[in-house]
Amino acid sequence: MSRAWLDLREHQDYPPAVQALLGEAVGAVVLLAATLKFNGTLTLQLQGKGLVNLLVAQCTHDFRVRAMARHEPIEAEPGFRSLTGEGQIVVTVEATDRASSYQGIVPIAGDSLAETLEAYFYQSEQLPTRVRLASTPGVVSGMLVQRIPGEGGKQVSADPAALEAAWMKTDHAMLGLSPRELLEDDVESRLVHMFGADEVRVFSGHDVKFECRCSRERVANVLRSLGQDEVRSVIAEQGAVSVTCEFCQKPYRFDPIDAEQLFTDAAPKGSDAIN
């Protein structure tokens, strides 16, 4: 992902280490959403006691993403465990169909977000999984491979040894995949390089887009809920009301005229009241 990653960070300014971790989380949440059939939102939340105390990445079923992180002041280039500390990963699926909703929680494990997700799949779903994630200021990339119980053709399923060998071969190829290859190689070329001796089918992809739920109208509704007197007091003190979205850091500014218009628009017009 490039365009969605750049759009997501348009108003954000994170230290390089935090930005890299956020990028990996965005890649991970897209991969997780791609493994499911649901209508709704999948949220990956990292809660730790390290320099990054909260990181949230979300992806909808139609691959619209947003993400944010809260962190302490960072001067050096800390590693993964310094960033996260002790904590947990929470994966939540909020689906329109309640039967498809789900939440899983696992401790932060290993020395990377990828290793933590591998532990998540093993502990919560008992699925052997390999995850590779990488991000730069311009690109986010990831790859996830799972061994699904009962999958495979009849000939392979009839031979457990062949199925085991196939998984070991796949696992070895994933372990040998470098971050540079993940970021720079074309997906189809990478698959041919890793699994060229096998039958590999590549399906059409999905565009991933950045989309935050914030809007000027939503902010206006929040200000209306505060009341006219409260908004006027902020105007008197600061000259304007400024609200920044916690997720995308996009600023919304309401000057004195905008602020008064909030409550003028909310009041019923004379003709409407009569009707």
C-alpha positions as CSV (number, residue, x, y, z in Angstrom):
1,M,0.0,0.0,0.0
2,S,1.2,3.5,-0.9
3,R,-1.6,5.9,-1.5
4,A,-3.7,4.9,1.5
5,W,-0.6,5.0,3.7
6,L,0.3,8.5,2.6
7,D,-3.3,9.8,2.9
8,L,-3.6,8.3,6.4
9,R,-0.5,10.3,7.5
10,E,-1.4,13.6,5.8
11,H,-2.0,15.3,9.2
12,Q,0.2,13.0,11.4
13,D,3.7,13.5,12.5
14,Y,5.1,10.5,14.4
15,P,8.7,9.7,15.2
16,P,10.3,7.2,12.7
17,A,10.1,4.2,15.0
18,V,6.4,4.9,15.9
19,Q,5.6,5.5,12.2
20,A,7.2,2.2,11.2
21,L,5.2,0.3,13.8
22,L,2.0,2.1,12.8
23,G,2.6,1.1,9.2
24,E,3.1,-2.5,10.1
25,A,-0.1,-2.4,12.1
26,V,-2.0,-1.0,9.1
27,G,-0.6,-3.8,6.9
28,A,-1.5,-6.3,9.5
29,V,-5.1,-5.2,9.9
30,V,-5.7,-5.3,6.2
31,L,-4.3,-8.9,6.1
32,L,-6.5,-9.9,9.0
33,A,-9.6,-8.4,7.4
34,A,-8.7,-10.3,4.2
35,T,-8.9,-13.7,6.0
36,L,-12.5,-13.1,7.0
37,K,-15.9,-12.9,5.3
38,F,-17.8,-10.2,7.2
39,N,-19.5,-6.8,6.9
40,G,-18.2,-4.4,9.5
41,T,-14.9,-3.2,11.0
42,L,-11.9,-5.1,12.2
43,T,-9.8,-3.4,14.9
44,L,-6.3,-4.2,15.9
45,Q,-5.4,-2.6,19.2
46,L,-2.0,-2.7,20.9
47,Q,-2.1,-1.7,24.6
48,G,1.4,-1.6,26.2
49,K,3.4,-0.2,29.0
50,G,6.3,0.9,26.8
51,L,6.9,4.1,24.8
52,V,3.8,3.5,22.7
53,N,1.0,3.0,25.2
54,L,-1.8,2.7,22.6
55,L,-1.9,1.9,18.9
56,V,-5.2,1.3,17.0
57,A,-5.6,0.3,13.4
58,Q,-8.9,-0.4,11.7
59,C,-10.0,-1.9,8.4
60,T,-13.5,-2.3,7.1
61,H,-14.7,-5.3,5.1
62,D,-14.3,-3.2,1.9
63,F,-10.7,-2.3,2.9
64,R,-11.0,1.3,4.2
65,V,-8.3,1.9,6.8
66,R,-7.4,4.4,9.5
67,A,-4.9,4.3,12.4
68,M,-3.4,6.2,15.3
69,A,-0.9,5.9,18.0
70,R,-0.2,7.5,21.4
71,H,3.4,7.6,22.6
72,E,5.8,9.1,25.1
73,P,8.6,11.4,24.0
74,I,11.1,9.4,21.9
75,E,14.6,10.4,21.2
76,A,16.6,7.3,20.1
77,E,15.5,4.5,17.8
78,P,14.0,2.0,20.2
79,G,13.3,-1.6,19.3
80,F,9.9,-3.3,19.2
81,R,9.8,-4.3,22.9
82,S,11.0,-0.9,24.1
83,L,8.1,0.6,22.1
84,T,5.4,-1.8,23.3
85,G,6.7,-3.0,26.7
86,E,4.5,-5.6,28.4
87,G,1.0,-5.5,27.2
88,Q,-1.6,-7.1,24.9
89,I,-2.9,-7.3,21.4
90,V,-6.7,-7.1,21.1
91,V,-8.4,-8.1,17.8
92,T,-12.1,-7.1,17.6
93,V,-14.5,-7.8,14.7
94,E,-17.6,-5.6,14.9
95,A,-19.9,-7.1,12.3
96,T,-23.5,-6.2,11.2
97,D,-24.2,-9.9,11.8
98,R,-23.7,-10.4,15.5
99,A,-22.8,-14.0,15.0
100,S,-19.8,-12.9,13.1
101,S,-18.6,-10.5,15.8
102,Y,-15.5,-11.6,17.8
103,Q,-12.8,-10.5,20.1
104,G,-9.5,-12.1,20.8
105,I,-6.8,-11.0,23.3
106,V,-3.2,-12.3,23.5
107,P,-0.1,-11.0,25.3
108,I,2.5,-9.1,23.2
109,A,5.1,-11.8,22.3
110,G,8.4,-12.1,20.4
111,D,10.4,-9.2,19.0
112,S,8.0,-7.9,16.4
113,L,4.4,-7.3,15.6
114,A,4.5,-10.1,13.1
115,E,5.6,-12.6,15.8
116,T,2.9,-11.4,18.1
117,L,0.3,-12.0,15.4
118,E,1.7,-15.5,14.7
119,A,1.2,-16.2,18.4
120,Y,-2.3,-14.8,18.3
121,F,-3.3,-17.2,15.5
122,Y,-1.7,-20.1,17.2
123,Q,-3.3,-19.4,20.6
124,S,-6.7,-18.2,19.6
125,E,-7.4,-20.3,16.5
126,Q,-4.7,-23.0,16.6
127,L,-3.7,-22.1,13.0
128,P,0.0,-22.3,12.1
129,T,0.7,-18.9,10.6
130,R,3.6,-17.0,9.2
131,V,3.4,-13.2,9.0
132,R,5.8,-10.8,7.4
133,L,5.3,-7.0,7.7
134,A,7.4,-4.0,6.6
135,S,6.9,-0.3,6.2
136,T,8.7,2.8,5.0
137,P,7.4,6.4,4.9
138,G,6.2,5.7,1.4
139,V,5.1,2.0,1.4
140,V,3.4,-0.6,3.6
141,S,3.6,-4.2,2.7
142,G,2.7,-7.5,4.3
143,M,2.2,-11.2,3.6
144,L,0.3,-13.8,5.6
145,V,0.3,-17.6,5.0
146,Q,-1.8,-20.0,7.0
147,R,-2.2,-23.8,7.2
148,I,-5.9,-24.3,7.1
149,P,-7.2,-27.7,8.5
150,G,-8.8,-29.9,5.9
151,E,-7.7,-27.8,3.0
152,G,-5.9,-29.2,-0.1
153,G,-6.8,-31.5,-2.9
154,K,-7.9,-35.0,-2.4
155,Q,-4.5,-36.4,-3.3
156,V,-2.7,-34.1,-0.9
157,S,-5.3,-34.7,1.9
158,A,-4.9,-38.4,1.5
159,D,-1.2,-38.1,2.2
160,P,-0.5,-36.3,5.5
161,A,3.3,-36.5,4.8
162,A,2.9,-34.6,1.6
163,L,0.7,-32.0,3.3
164,E,3.3,-31.6,6.0
165,A,6.1,-31.3,3.5
166,A,4.1,-28.6,1.6
167,W,3.7,-26.6,4.7
168,M,7.3,-26.9,5.7
169,K,8.3,-25.7,2.2
170,T,6.0,-22.7,2.5
171,D,7.2,-21.9,6.0
172,H,10.8,-22.0,4.9
173,A,10.0,-19.6,2.0
174,M,8.3,-17.2,4.3
175,L,11.2,-17.3,6.8
176,G,13.6,-16.4,4.0
177,L,11.5,-13.4,2.8
178,S,13.4,-10.2,3.6
179,P,11.8,-6.8,4.3
180,R,13.4,-5.4,1.2
181,E,11.9,-8.1,-1.0
182,L,8.5,-7.5,0.7
183,L,8.7,-3.8,-0.1
184,E,10.2,-3.8,-3.5
185,D,9.2,-7.0,-5.3
186,D,6.0,-7.2,-7.5
187,V,3.5,-9.5,-5.7
188,E,3.2,-12.0,-8.6
189,S,7.0,-12.0,-9.2
190,R,7.5,-12.7,-5.5
191,L,5.0,-15.6,-5.5
192,V,6.7,-17.1,-8.5
193,H,10.1,-16.8,-6.8
194,M,8.8,-18.3,-3.6
195,F,6.5,-21.0,-5.0
196,G,7.3,-21.3,-8.6
197,A,7.5,-25.1,-8.6
198,D,3.9,-25.3,-7.3
199,E,0.6,-24.3,-8.9
200,V,-0.1,-20.7,-7.7
201,R,-3.3,-18.9,-8.6
202,V,-3.4,-15.1,-8.2
203,F,-6.9,-13.6,-7.8
204,S,-7.8,-10.0,-8.6
205,G,-6.9,-7.6,-5.8
206,H,-8.8,-5.0,-3.9
207,D,-8.0,-1.3,-3.6
208,V,-7.1,-0.2,-0.1
209,K,-8.2,3.4,0.8
210,F,-7.8,5.7,3.7
211,E,-11.1,6.8,5.2
212,C,-11.5,8.4,8.6
213,R,-15.0,8.8,10.2
214,C,-14.4,12.4,11.2
215,S,-16.1,15.2,9.3
216,R,-16.9,18.9,9.9
217,E,-20.5,18.1,10.5
218,R,-19.6,15.5,13.2
219,V,-17.4,18.1,14.9
220,A,-20.2,20.6,14.6
221,N,-22.6,18.3,16.3
222,V,-20.2,17.8,19.2
223,L,-19.9,21.6,19.6
224,R,-23.6,21.9,19.6
225,S,-23.8,19.4,22.4
226,L,-21.5,21.5,24.5
227,G,-24.0,24.4,24.3
228,Q,-23.8,28.0,23.0
229,D,-22.4,29.5,26.2
230,E,-19.5,27.1,26.4
231,V,-18.6,27.6,22.7
232,R,-18.8,31.4,23.2
233,S,-16.5,31.2,26.2
234,V,-13.9,29.4,24.1
235,I,-14.3,31.9,21.3
236,A,-13.8,34.8,23.8
237,E,-10.6,33.2,25.2
238,Q,-9.0,31.8,22.1
239,G,-10.6,33.7,19.2
240,A,-11.8,30.4,17.6
241,V,-12.7,26.8,18.4
242,S,-10.2,24.3,17.1
243,V,-10.9,20.5,17.2
244,T,-8.4,17.9,16.0
245,C,-9.5,14.3,15.1
246,E,-7.8,11.9,17.4
247,F,-7.4,9.3,14.6
248,C,-6.2,11.3,11.6
249,Q,-5.1,14.5,13.3
250,K,-7.1,16.6,10.8
251,P,-7.8,20.0,12.3
252,Y,-11.3,21.6,12.2
253,R,-11.5,25.3,13.0
254,F,-14.6,27.3,13.7
255,D,-14.2,31.1,13.8
256,P,-16.8,33.4,15.6
257,I,-19.1,33.5,12.6
258,D,-18.9,29.7,12.1
259,A,-19.6,29.2,15.8
260,E,-22.7,31.4,15.8
261,Q,-23.9,29.7,12.7
262,L,-23.9,26.3,14.4
263,F,-26.7,27.4,16.7
264,T,-28.5,29.4,14.1
265,D,-28.7,26.4,11.8
266,A,-29.8,24.2,14.6
267,A,-32.7,26.4,15.5
268,P,-36.0,25.8,13.7
269,K,-36.9,28.5,11.1
270,G,-40.1,30.5,11.5
271,S,-41.8,28.9,8.5
272,D,-40.8,25.4,9.5
273,A,-42.1,26.0,13.0
274,I,-45.5,27.1,11.7
275,N,-45.8,24.2,9.4
